[in-house]
Structure formats: C-alpha cells, structure tokens
Amino acid sequence: MLGARSDLPLEQDESSRFIPYIIALMVYLATLALAGALVADSAVERWSRGLSGSLTVQITPGRDADPAERKSRIENAIALLDQTPGVTHAEALSDERIAALLEPWLGEAATSDLPLPAIIDVRVDPAVPLDIQALSHRLADAVPGATVDDHQRWLRQLIGYGHSVEFIAALILAFIALAAAIATVFGTRTALAIHRNVIEVMHLIGATDTYVARQFQAHALGIALRGGTVGFLVAVLTLIIVEYLTEAAGGGLLPSLALAPWQWAVLPILPVATAAIAMMTARTTVVRTLARMV
Amino acid sequence: MDQREPVVRFENVGMRYGMGPEVLRDITFSLPTGSFHFLTGPSGAGKSSLLKLMYLAHRPSRGLISLFGHDMAMTDRRDMPALRRRIGVVFQDFRLIDHLSALDNVALPLRVSGAKDVQIREHVAELLAWVGLAEHLDATPPTLSGGQQQRVAIARAVINRPSLLLADEPTGNVDNELGVRLLYLFEELNRLGTTVLVASHNEGLVKRFNHPQLHLENGALRRVPSVRRTVA
C-alpha cells in the first residue's frame, strides 16, 4: 500500500551495490589519515611547547673526569647563566636523571660505565631577546667544553616533518573525497541510465528535476552513511589496536599514538562529510543530467 | 488563461526524429477549452508523434505550439512540470512503473504534485474500484493482464482531474463493453471541463461517440466534423 518508498527502485540496483563497500574503504583510509595527522600535530605541538623557552647547556666531561672539576664547571656555568638577562632559571640535571634519559637507548649497564656529560636545563623568558651565539661564546670561554643548544634546528625539522605529515593527510583526504564523488557520479549516472524510462514517465506526469533528484540523493545518503559507518567503526578499532600495541611495545621510545578526547570527537565528521559529499554529488549529477531532457 | 484561448494551438508545426524525414508536416489546428476530439488515421500516420508534441515529450522541428496560452518555444524548462501536471496522458504502451503497485502508480501524479498520502489514498482506491480493479490495488503491473494495465494507466491519467486529457489507443486492450465505459468516463471528465483528445483505431467507438475528428494521414492533418457537432 502507500508506505514510505521510492518511486525509483534504486535499492534493487546492481549498479549501486558496490558503492557502500567503496565508501567504507574510503572512510576507513580517511579516518586513519586524519588520525595520523592529528597525532603528528599533537606530537609537534607537545615537542614544540617543551622545547621553546628553554635551552640546554652541555658540558663534556674532562679527560680525567674529575668529579670536583666537573662540579666546579657546572657551578661556573650556572653562575654565568644566572647573570645573563633573560635567563629565568638554570638547573643542572642530576646524574640519575641523565642516566634515566639515556637508558632506553644505551641500556642500564652502558650508562653506569660511560662518562656522562653534565647537562644544565635553562629556562628563558621568551619576551627578552637573547643572543644565543654571544652566550655560547661567553660560556665556552668561561667553562671549557660548554656548548649551548637552543633546539631550534631540531624544532625546525620537527615542525617541517609535522607540516609534511599534515599536508600528506590533507592530500589523502582530498583524494578520498574526490574518489567518493567520482564513485557517486558513476553510480548515479548508471542508475539514471537504468531507470531512464521511469524517470521519463515521472517527468511527463509533472515531476520536477528536484523531485527526481531527491530520490537519488536520499539513496546516496543512505548507502554512504551505511558504508561510511562500517568503515569508520573498523578504523576506530584499528586505531585502538595500534594505540594498544604502541603502548605495549614502545615504552618511552615510541611517541604516543593516543588521540585526545577532542580528536576522537573530530573523527566522526568523516563519515558524515563523505555522506554529504555523496548526497550533493548525486543531486548535482541528476539535476545536470535531467536538464538535458526535454 | 483566457477562456477563449484554445487549450492547444498548433500553427504550421513540423516534426522529425533526428535527421530523418518529417513525420508531421504543416500541422495547424486548435482544441478549444472543453472540447472532445478523436484523433484518427492509419498506423504510422503520426498520431503518437502528434500526441508526444502535445504532452511535451518532444519538441517540434518548426512551427508554433501553444498550450494553455503558453508559447512552448518561449516557455522556460522550469515551468514545464506545472504545465505537464495539467495534462493527463494514457500512453499506448501504458508506461506503468513495474515495481510500484497499481495504487502507487495511480497515486504518482498526486504525489509529484505534493499531495499527502492520507489525501490521495481514498481517492485513488475509489477510482481503481470504478475501473474494476478494487481487488488489485496492491498488484504490480507485471502481474496484471493487458486490459488491467490499461485501466491502471487510464486511472493514472485522470486522477489529477487534468485540464487536457490525451489518450493514445486507450481502448486497445479492453473489451468493447469496458471500452464504452472508459469513453463514458472521458465524456464525464469532458463535461467537468477537461479538454479531451483520444487517438483511436476503433471505428465503432468513434462512430458511437460521434465527436469531431482530427484525421492524420501521411503526416498531414485534416478535420472531420461530427454529424451533430462541428469543430470550433
């Protein structure tokens, strides 16, 4: 009887059967790409925040590694730093802390046997301009073996890497959106060709192009949401597994791949956006095609 | 629309398919509001082509076509659906939508006009009952006989109380008794103001109902007045 149904048998079309699978695959890949970009962005932000406003002064151990000499150099360096305008705090890292930092790379035994450099963590006021090169020269003159690292080279590389990852992710998302649109265009055109007779009858009894297009766009929205939801859920499962495996295997070596709650909240935009693209593409394709009819 | 303005007006209309020869040549006629005509002529004379021009499925190669006072050459494509809703068409090959029930097929013109299901349900069921299909409301066209399909097609054409009814061989697949009943339905609609043009081969029916004829032969049209009435 008169139930909710389409005038066009689009659900029975063989031509559109493959589209939910394609959409699922595309949303799966898009979700992973976006998650990757968000993780990279967070990591860069974290590292950048940690490194800016700080310097590291490293004092290489002398040949005889005399502890008293080492202590004296550290004190001299800290005294010089404390007198430098813009330096808010200078503190030497304990040997235990240095060993802990190196342990994941060198192992426990190696760190206990090796002569370790002294490291001074320096906090600077970002508002006060600091001539790093002059400070470096003054430190090197006053304290043999002292070098200053303002992390800028590392930070530049890191930010460059982060931007590259974000650019690639954006490119992947753009390709996926394009692929979703192309798949929808072909699926819709095929359906238009299959149902040409029915559409013609609908036209002849007074259906507007938008009336016909509404049926196609509702169908496209339905299948894209179905496919997109499946792809998204599988991607979420993949992310959870990857996060678990990274935590389990990486320890402090691998950067965290965990997404923040707001980042998890961003991801569902993808299946919704893909469905919207499919819907709008179907509508545009139908309206443009029908505009060529009498 | 001005009541004196004919519902349909053709002036020197020619039509060809693609680059082929003209199937209609210099067709000039008009259908006054509320008139009833038969369109007669041998097979291949161009009756269906003439109807296609009238129900806006095809554009003429030349000449002027005016429907409801609108010059079709000057009418925007976006205004066509509103004009088509005023035209009821019974196609020769029915052109029913196979996956829809008889009820939904007949309801389609109302649906595309934006009518609500509750408004159309009762009306559609009543009309299908009138054409003898009360027991087949939920049947899809492929499960119906040719005659039953034709009645569904007729019901779909008249459900909207069209201003112009065009019927291409509407009695071709029904027995004589039902054919007469259907023509009475068309006459009833005509009395209510619908302009009717029926293309038919059935000489018996044409004579029995004795309306003026437009006779097509070799792509050219001539008028055959009825015995009692004349074409305006």
Interface residues (C-beta under 8 A of the other chain):
Chain A: M1 L2 R5 D7 P9 Q12 N197 V198 E200 V201 M202 H203 L204 I205 G206 A207 T208 Y211 A291 V294
Chain B: Y55 L56 A57 H58 R59 R77 R78 P81 A82 R84 R85 V89 R95 I97 H99 L100 S101 L103 D104 A107 L108 P109 R111 V112 S113 D117 I120 R121 L137 D138 R156
